[in-house]
Amino acid sequence: MASKEETFERKTAEKGCSCCSSDSEKEDCCTPEEDHADESANDTPANAYTFQVEGMDCPSCASTLQKGVYRLPGVQEAKVQYATGSMQVSTDGTLAPAMIKQTVQRLGYNTELPAADTGEAYNIYGMDCGSCAATVSKHFAQLDGVRDVQVQFATGKMTLDHELSQERVKGEVRRLGFEAAPVTERRSSSSQPETSPLRGMTNTIISGVLLLAGIASSLTPAPAIISIILYLSVIVVGGYKPAKSAYFAIKSRSLDMNVLMMGAAIGAPLIGEYFEGALVVWLFALGNALQQYSVAKTRKSISHLMDLAPAEAWVKAGDTWVRRPVEDVGLGQTMLIKPGEKIPLDGTIREGNSMVDQSPITGESLPIDKASGDKVYAGTLNDFGSLEVEVTARPEDTTLARIIHLVEEAQGQQAPTQSFVDRFAAVYTPIVFAAAIAVIVVPPVIGIGGWADWVYRGLALLVVACPCALVISTPVAIVSAIGNAAKQGVLIKGGAFLEAAGTLNALAFDKTGTLTEGKPVVEKVYAADGDADRLLSIASTLEAYSNHPIARAITAHAGEQNVSSFEGVNFYAEPGKGVSGTIEGKAYAAGKPEWLEEQGVELKHVEEEIQQLQNEGMTVVLIGDGESVLGYVGVADKIRPVSSEAVQSLHKNGIRELTVLTGDNEGTAAKIAGQANIDRYMAGLLPEDKAKAVRTLQQEGRRVGMVGDGINDAPALATADIGIAMGGAGADTSMEAADIVLMADNLEKLPYTIRLSRKALRIIKQNIWFAVLIKVAALALIVPDMLTLWMAVLSDTGAALLVVANSLRLFRLRG
């Protein structure tokens, strides 16, 4: 029968990482992924492709593949991400994707040709209402060569999957009465049209002057024909653009706002109501101009982010520093950041010390101390010291660029409320339009009143049929809230998540790195044989193959004590439990007491001591050799000072149920929960157990948000109603894993996020109810013939302006 030690060794060998089974292989395989992208290739690539690659076992595979593809003629840049199994290749247009695929296969991996990516985004300027967006969408959907089109009124963007030239796209948009400009990779707010209230108001001002002249003429003994000509001039000048848009809307079989308003404006003079027709057109034009200005303010909510990163950088060239456009700066080059300057690109400090204001990225109120080895981000402000920074990201890959991309993407996503409103509007407008036609035709035909009276009422009903205020009630509020959140260092990935966050009544927190600083330190080392250095050496050898904060604390402590590691093989990390490996031919393990007990290690003689350390708030890492405990390392982590303040603020904002979820022991969990003023905790949880704990909270009738680091908590983040990750500025994984990302590495902005979400939800409801009640009141006034045409126009454009103004209140909320 095999001994416990032999069994322990066999288990460890079976679990061993195939790419780390020997020291020589470990040297080549388990090294950090390098970026061999060409630093001198600065031309804009003519073609870019993304391949999914199968068969990469470790980072060195990614490096090999990257080098092999980069050597192909015509390749300008190649990036392989081992973690995601993806490869991005930029070419000069002379290399077919099939050749790239063949090269990948020759190197021993599998991939498929990428689908043709012909998607292109355009900014559309001049859209007044959601119905304008629908007209643009329907028009392009009917064009040959367009496979898919999506138009978002709230963001003013159109995404096309097409085969048309840019000039053709711009021309088609211009025909509809709007302007289009491609969304380029590098933008600034200065490149966008000014959001001045006078922009686009030339015709409105001219028609307003003509209207005043017509009113003045009607009050004098001048012939009536003069005022009639002036009123008709108002309709022509002020109604030219909406009439043009109405024409194309009709061609696209769309009953948009322009069709309804122009129907009323043309119908009024036909029944002798020249002044009413002119007033309708002018009020409509004025309302649209003001609405465009207001909505443009919400659309530019993240434009300040575009201006944060400088367009040029000081780069080392030999022994001198030269100023270059950031697009010409390659990975690995060194930038000089002078005192008081903004940082152009993400990088790692190689020389110098300073303080950096990261508030534009993380929302943190105070500058952060930075020294050699620390990361810095594009768009942040260097304070007093000079820094030499090694570039780690191209302009399009910086944290700032990813934030802008994610926010724009989020602002374009429909929330559940918006989807419902859009479905309602799609039914409401045709029904009311049909009712307007019936009001115009039926009563006179059956002999109830004259034509002029019923045509007037029908025209008023035609104007009331426009659901503009209702349609924009949700998207404008969502764009405002998400834009404000981005300024405060919070990424909300869409309207659905914003609305869901506003309904949360419970939050679950990961402990390590969320409530605590995530920087545990070794408090005690105990060796059964008295040789603490040897025990620490074994522990650091094993923990070097784990990325857990506790593992890093042990290896750091070994370095501080000048204790060197052993050579080892067959390393294996069991998530949430520990790590094992073979050192000098003998199997060892370091981890939780329960895990070592599963491996056959006897714990009875140290159980009391373990319990005492845990009650003191320490995490105990046992080291064993398959038969007995060799010793232990006691590690403690301090609670973040901001955690208890954040918890108190969350209670004030209506989050009643707070729970700590941790893989740590009962004693440590209780101590940290108590320090954070959290009553409930669940200890000893594996990552999958945290997901089960979230489900338990949901089954208790709660809407649960999970707060973690986005890495070890991925299952729980996905299970929760809303997943909230911290530290997004320093971790790509956090940005991808969660629904809401706190860019700072603390909970400071969490209460603000809940507060903003709840206020946004309230404002959306206010907007919808206000828009509906205004329409109901207008419809009610038609029956007793109390609704005039100009009142009908105000009920729509006036309501839309008030809805936008109400939504802009979300910009005033501060963290």
N, C-alpha and C positions, 0 to 999 in steps of 0.2 A: 504494500500500500504506500502511495506517495506521501511524503511528508508535507506539512503545511507550507514549508518554504518552497518546495518543488512545485506545489500547486500554484502558489502565489507567483512564482517566476513564469510558469506556463501561461497563466492568465495575462500577465503583463506582456509577454512576448506576442501572444495572439492579438492583443489590442494595439500593439506597436504600430506607429505610422510607417507605412511602407516606404515613404520617401525619407524617413529619418532613422533608418535602421542601423546606420553606422555613422561614425564621426565624419568620414570623408563625404558621405552622401549628404549629411546634414549641412556641411559647408556649402555644397552646391545647390541644395534644394530649398532649405528653409531660410533663405535670405530674403530680405525685403525686396519687393518688386521695384525694379528700376525703370526709369523713363528714358528710352533711347530715341525719343522723337527728335527730329532734326531741329536744331536750334536756329539754323540759318534760313530755313524755308519760310519766307515771309510773304510770299505771294498768296493771294486769296485762292483757295482751291477751286478748281472748276467742277469737281465731282467729289462728293463725300458719301461713304457707304458705311453701314453698320452691319457686322456679321455676328451671329451667335456661334460660338466655337465650343465643341464638345471634346472631352478627352484631356483637358489640362488638369494635372494632378496637383500641381504646386506652383508657387510664384515663378520659379526658374523656368517652367514650361512657358509661362506667359512672356518672359524675357526672351527666350529662344524664338518663339513665334514672332514677336515684335521685330526682332533683328532680321529674321528671314524675310518678312513681308516688306520691311523698310528698304531692303536691298533691291527690290524690283524697280526697273526703270519706270519713271512716271509717278512714283509714290512720293508725295511731298511730306506726309506725316502719317505715322502709324502709332496707335495707342491700344494696348491690350490690357483689359482689366480682369485679373484672375478671379477676383471676388464675384463678379457678375457674369463671367464667361463671355464677355463681349469684346469685340475689336472694332475700332473706328479707323477707317483708312481714308485719307484725303489724297486725291490724285490730280494731275494736271489735265485730265480728260483724255489722255492717249492710251490709258491702260483699261482694258475691259475687266469687269468684276469677275468674269470666268477665270481669268489668269490668276487673280488673287485667290480664288477658291482652289485652283490646282496647286498653288504654292502651299496653302494651308494643309491640303491633303498629303502633299509630298513630305511635309514636316511631321506627319503622323497624327493629324487631328481631323475632325469632321466638321463641316460647315455647309450651309446652303447659301445660294445666291440671295442677296437681299432684295426685297420688293422695291420697285422703283419709287423713290421718294420725290414726288413732284408737288408736295404741299408747299404753299407759299402764303405768307400772311401780309395783309395790307391794313393800314390805318385808313378808315373812312371818315372824312370830315363833312359835317353839315347835316347829319341825321338828327332830326328833332324828336323822334318818338320811336317806340318799338315797331310801329307799323312801317316806318321807313326802312328799318332793318329787314322786315319781312319782304318788302318790295324788292330790295337789292338781292336778297336770297333767291326769291322766285325768278327774277330776271336772269341771274347767272345759271340757275338750275336748268333753264331752257336752252342755253347756248351749247352748240356742238363743241366738244373738246373739254367740257367741264364734267368731271366725274363726281365731285362732291363739293358742297359749299356750306359754310357756317358763318353767320353774321351775328355778332353780339352788339346790341345797341349800347349796353351799359359801358363796355370798354371801347366801343367805336372801332372794332376790329373785324376783319373778314378773313377767313381761312379758306383757301381754294386748293383743290386737287385737280389740276387742269393741264392743258397743253397749249394754252394761249400765251402770247407775248405780253410782257408787262405793259407795253403801250396799248395793246388791245384792251387789257383789263382796265387801265386808267380811262380809256375812251368810253368804255361801256358804263363805268361808274359816273363819268361826267355827263353822259346822256341822261342819266337818271336824276341829275341835278346835284350831285355830290362830287367831292374830290377824293382821290385815292393816292396813297404813297406806300411803297413797299416798306415793311418793317425790316430794318437792317440790323445787323448784329451789334454794331456800336452806335448808340444813340445818345442824345442829350435833350434836355427839355427845351433848349434853345432851338433845336431843329424842328420842334413842333409848332403849329400855328399858335399865335398869341391868343390867350383867352380874355381879350379885351371885350367889354360889353359893346363897343362900337364896331367890332369885327362883323362883317356881313350885314351891316344895318343901313347901307347906302340906300337901297330901295325902300326900306322901312321909313327912313327919314324923309326921302322925297315924297313918298305916298302920304306921310303924315302932314307935310306942308300943303300938299294938294287937298287933303281932307279939310284942313283948317280954312283953306281958301274957299272950298265949296260951301262950308258952313257960313263963312262970312258973306259969301255971295247970296246965299239963301235968305239972309237977314236984311238984305238991301233991296231996293226996287229994281235991281238988275233983272234982265230976262231969265226965266227959269232954266232955259237951255244952257246957260253958262254954268250953273251949279251942277246940272246933269252931266255936262262934259267933264267937269272937274271930278265928280264922283266916279264916272266911268274910267277916268285916267288913273284914279287911285286903284281901281280893280285891276287895270292892265299892268301898272308899274309894280304894285305890291303883290299881285297874284301871278306874276310871270314865272317865278321859280316853282311855287307850289303847283301851278297849272302844268308845267313841264313834267314835274314828278308824278302828277296825277295821270298824265297821258301814259307814261310807262307802267304805272301801277295797273291801269286798266288793261294794258297789253299783257301784263303778267297775271291778269285775273285776280288782282288783289284790291280789296276794299280798304285802302289805307286812309290815314287822316287827311292827306292832300285831296283825295277823291271826294271825300265827304264835305270838306270845307269848300272846295271849289264848286261843288254842286250847289251849295247854299249861296255862294257868292255870285254865281251866274244866274241862279233862279230868282234871286231878289230883284234885279233890274227888270226881269221879264214880267214881273207883276207890279212894276212901277215903284219898287222900294229901292231907289238908287242910293240914298243915304245909308240904309241898312246894309246893302251889299258892300259899299265902300268901307263902312265901319267894321264889318265882319273881316274883310281882307286885311285891314290895317291892324286890328287887334290880333289877328292870327299871326301876321308877320312879326309884330312886336313881341308877342308871347313866345314865338319860336326863337327869335334872336336872344331873348333873355334866358330861355330854357337851354339853348345851346351853350351859352356862357356858363350857366350854373352846372350843367352836366359835364362840361369840359373841365371844370374844377375838380370834379370827382375822378374823371379819367386821368388827370394829371397828378393823382394822389401819390404816385411813386416816382414822379419825374425827378424829384430831388435826389433819389438814389442814382439815377443815370448820371448826374453831375458830380457825384462824390469822388469818383476815381479820376485822377489827372489823365490827360491824353498822352502825356510824355513822361519819360523817366530818365534819371541820370544813371547811365550804365557804364561799368568798367570796361575799358578797351585798352589792354596792355597796362601801361602805368598811368593812364589818364582817364578822366570821366567825360563821357559824351552824352548829349541829350538826344534821345531817340523816341519815336512814337512807340507806344506800348505794344502795338501789333508787331513791331520789329524786334521785340525783346524775347530771347529764347529761354527755355527752361534751363535752370542751372546757372544762368548768368547772375552777376552781382549788381544790385542797385544801391545807390547812395540816397538815403533819406535824410535831408537836412532838417534842423529844428524848425518847427512850425509848418512843415510841409505835409501834404496828404500822401498816403502810400498808394502808388499806382497799381501794384499787383500783389497777390498773395505771395508770401515767402516765409523763410526761416532766418532769424537774425544770426549772422555769423560774427559780427563785431559790433560792440557798442552797447550802451545802456540808456534807457529813456523811459518815459511814461507815454502811453498811447491812449488817446480818447477813442474808445470803440463804440460809443453810444449810437452812431448811425447804423451799426450792424447788430449790436447786441442789446441796445437800449440801456446799458449800464450807465449810471449817473456819474460815476467817478472814473478818472483815467486809471489804467492798469500798468503796473510796473512790468517792464520788458527787459530781458537780458539775452545773452547768447543762447541759442537753442530754442527760444520761444517763437511761436508762430505769430505773424502779423497779417492783416487782411486789407485788401484793396479798399480805398475809400475812408479808412480810419486816419486820424490826425496824430502825427508825431509831435511830441511836446518839446523838451529842452535839449535832448542829446542827438548826436548824429548816429545813424545806424547803417551798417552794411548788411544787406538782406539778399539771400539767395532765392531767386525766383522759383516758385513751385507750381505755378498755374498760369496758363495763357489767359488773355483778357476774357475770352468767352467761357472760361472754366473757373473763374474766381468765385469765392463765396458770394460776393456782391452780385455777380452776373447770375448765379444760380437763384439768389433771392428774387431778383427782378423777374427772371423767367417763371419761377414758381408763383409769384404774386400775380403776374399777368395771366397765367394759366388759371389760377384760382378765381380771379375776377370774372373770367369768361364762363365759368361753370354755373349751370342752373341749380338753384336751390329748390327743394320740394315745393315751397310756397309759390315760387316763380312759375314752376311748371303747371301748377294748378291754375294760377291766374291766366297764364297764356291759353290754356285749354278753355277756360271760361270766356275769355275775350274772343276766341275763335268762333264761339257759338253766339255770343251776345251781339257782335256787330252785324252779322247777316240778318239776325232776327229783327233788330231795331231798324235796320235799313229797309227790310221788307215791310215793317210796320209803317215807316215814313212814306213809302210808295202807296201803301193802302190808304193812309190818311189823306194823301194828295188826291187820289182817284175816287175812292169809294163814296164818301159823303156827297160830293157834287153830282156824281152819277145817279145817286138815288134821291137827289133833290134836297139834301140837307145843307143849306148855305151855298155861298158862291165859291167859284174856283179860287179867286185871289186869297180869300180867308184861309181855306184849307191848304192851298199851296204854301202859304206862309208858315202855317203850323207844321206842315210836313218838312219844310226846309229846316225849321228849328229842331225837329226830331232827328233829321239827318245829321246835324251837328252833334247832337247828344249821343248819336250812335258811336262816335269816336271814343275808344276806351284808353286814350293815351295815358292819363294820370294813373289809371289802374295798372296798366302794363308796366310802367316804369317804377311803380311803388316799391317793388322788391329789389330789382337789380341795382338801382341807384344807391339804396341803403347798404347793400352788400359790398359794392365797390368802395363806398366811403369807409365802411368798417374795416375791410381787409387792407385798404390803403393806409389807414391810421395805424392799424396793428403793425404793419411793416415798418413804419417810422419808429415805433416803440420797440423794435427788435423781436416781434412775434410774427411768425408765418402761419396764416390760417389758409388751408389748402382748398378752400371752396365754400360757397354759400351753404351747402348742406352741412358742413362741419361747423360753420358759424352758428347756424340755427340749432344744431344738436348741442353745442356747448352751452347755449343759452338755456337749455332745459335740464342740465345736470343737477343732481341733488346729492351726489356722493363722489368722492375721489379716493382712489387707492394709490399709495406711493411706494415705489421701490425705496429701500433704505440707503444702500451704499451708493454714494455719488449723487443722490437726489436730496434726501434730508440731511445726509452727512456730507462732509467735504469730498469724500471719495479718495482721500489721501491717507490711508491708514498707516500707522507707524508701529514698529515692534516695541512692545513694552516689557516683554520677558522672554528669556530663552532658558529652557531647562533640559539638561542631558542626564539620563539615568546613570551613565557611567562617569559623569563629571566633566567630560570633554565637550564643552559647549561649542567650541570652534568647529570640531568635526561634525557635530549635529547640524550646525548652521550651514556648513559647507554642503552636506547632503541635501538639506532643505532647499538651498539656493540653486543647486544643480537641477533638482526636480522642477522647482517653480519657475526656472528660466524659460520653460516651454509652455507657460500659461500666461495669458494676458489679463488675468483677474487683478484688481487693485491690491488684494491681499498678497498675491504672488509677487507683484512689483515691490511691495513694501518689504518683503523678506529678502529679495535679491538686493534691494537698495541698502538694507541694513547690513547685509554681508559685505557689501562694498565699503561701507563706512567703517566696518570693523577690520578691514583689510583681510577678509577671509576669502580665499580663492575657491572656485568650484572644481569638482571632479570632472573627468571625462565620462560620458555615459551614452547608452544606446536604448532603443526600444521605448522611447518616451510616449506616454499616452495620457491625455487629459480627459477626465470624466466630468462633463459640465455640471456645475453645482455641487460636486463631491470632492474632487481632488485630482492629483496627478501621480503617475507611477513611472518607473523606469529601472533600468539595470545599470548599476555602478560597480565597477571592478568585479564584474561577474556575479553580483548579487542583486536581487530584486528588492527595491524599496518603494515606499509609497508615502505621500504627504497629503493630508486632507482632513475632512471632518471625522470626528471620532466614530460616528455611525458607519462611515464608509470603510474605515480600517477594520472595524469589527466584522463587516461583511467579508473582508479578505482573510479572516481567520486570526486576526491579532487580538490578544487577550487584553482587556481594558480594566478589569476589576480593581487593580491596585492603584489606578490613577483617576478613577471616576469621581471621587470626592474632590480632588484637586481641580479637575476640569470644571465641575459644577461651581466651585468657588470663583474661579476666574471668569466664568460666564456671568455669574451674578454681579461681578464688578464691571460688566459691560465689554469684556474682551471676547474676541473670536479666537478660538483655540485651534491651531493646526498641529495635529499629531504626526509624528514621523515614526514609521514602523518598518520592520524588515521581513514581514511575513509570519513572524511568530510572536514577537513582543514589541512593546512600545520603547523606542529608543529615547524619546523625549518629546518636547512640544515647544511651539512658539506661540506666545500670546500677542495678539495684534488688536489695537484699538483705533477707532475712527471717531473724529470729533463731529458733532452736529454743526451745521452751518448756522452762523448767527442770524441769518435772514429767515431760516425755516420756521421758527416759532412765530415770528411776526407775520409771515405769509399765512400760516394756519389761522391765526386770530382774524386776519382780514378775510379769509375764506369763510369763516363762521359768520362774520358780519354780512357777507354777500349771499347768505342763504345755503351754503354747503354744510349741511348738518352732520353727515356721516363721513368721517375720515378714517382710513385704515392703512396701516403699514404692512406691506408684504415683503418678506425677506427670507433669504435662504439661510440666514444666520440663526444662532441659537436663541432660545427663549429669553435668557437673561439679557442678552445684548438688545434684542428686539424691544423688551419691556423698558429698558433704560432709555433708548433713543426715542421711543414713542412718548415716554413721560416728559423728556426734555422738550419735545416738540408740541406738547399739549394735545396729543392724539390719544384717544381712549382705547382704540381697538388695534390689535396687531395680530398677524399670523406668521409664525416662525417656521424655520426648517423647510422652506418651500423650494423645489426645483423650478426651473423656468416654466415647465408645463403645469406645475401645481399652481403657479401664480395665475395662469389663465383660468384654471378651475375655480380659484378663489374669486376672480372677477365674475365668473358665471354665477357663483353662489350669491354674491351681492345683487346681481341682476334678478335672480330668482326671488329675492326678498322684496322685489318691487321697486328697486332703485335704478336710476339712470346714472351709469358709472363712467367716470373718466379715469384712465390709468396714466400715471405720471412716472416716467422712467428715463433711462438714458438712450433708449431706442436700439440697443444692441442685445443685451441679455434678456431684455423684457419684451422682445418682439412678439411672442405668442400672446402675452397679456395685453399689449397695446392693440393687437389686432382683434382681440375678443371684446374689449371694452367698447362702449358706445362711442367714445372719443379717446384716441390715443394721443398723449401729449409727451413729447420728448424734449429733454433739456440739452443744452450745449451744442446746438446746431451749427454754430460758427466753427467749431473745431472738428465736426464729425459728419462726413457725407451720409453715413448710415442713419443718423438721427433725422436728417432732412427727408430721407426716403421712407423711413419706417412709420412715421407718425402722421396724424391728421392735422395736428397743431404742433409747431416747433418753437420753443423758447430759445432764441439764439444765444442768450447768456447762459453761463453754467451755474445758474441758481434759480430759486423759485420766486424771485422778486417780482416778475411780471405775470405770475399766474393769477393772482387776484384781479389784476387789470384785465386779463383775458376773459375771465368769467364775467366781470362787470361790463365789458364792451359787448360780449355776446348777448347778454341779457338786454342791454339797452338797444342793440340792433334789432332783436326780436320784438321789443316793444314798439320801436319806430316802424318796423315793417307792418305790424298789426294796425298801428295808427294810420299809416298811409293807405292801407287797403280799405279800412272802414271809412276814412274821409272821402276817398275817391268814389266808393260805392254810394255813400249818403248824398254826395253832391249830384250824382247821376239820378238817384231816386227823387231828389228834390226837383231837379230839372224836368224829369218826366212828369212829376205831379203837377207842375206849373203849366204844362202844355194843355192839359184838359180844360182848365178854365180860361185858356187863351191869355195867360199872364206871362208866358215866356217869350221874350223878344229874341231876335237873332243874335244881337250883341251879347245878351245875357247867356245864351247858349254857348257862344264862343268862350266867354269868360269861365263858364262852368267846366270847360275842358282845359284850355291853356292856363287859366288861373289856378285851377286845381293841380295841374301838372307842376307849375312853378312852386306852389306851396309844398307839394310832395318832395320835390328836390330840395327845397330850403330846409324842410324837416330832416331829411336824410343828411344834409351837410352838418347838422348838429353833432353827428358822430365824430367829426374831426376835432371837436373841442375836448373830447375825453382824453385825459392824460394818465399815464401809468404812475 
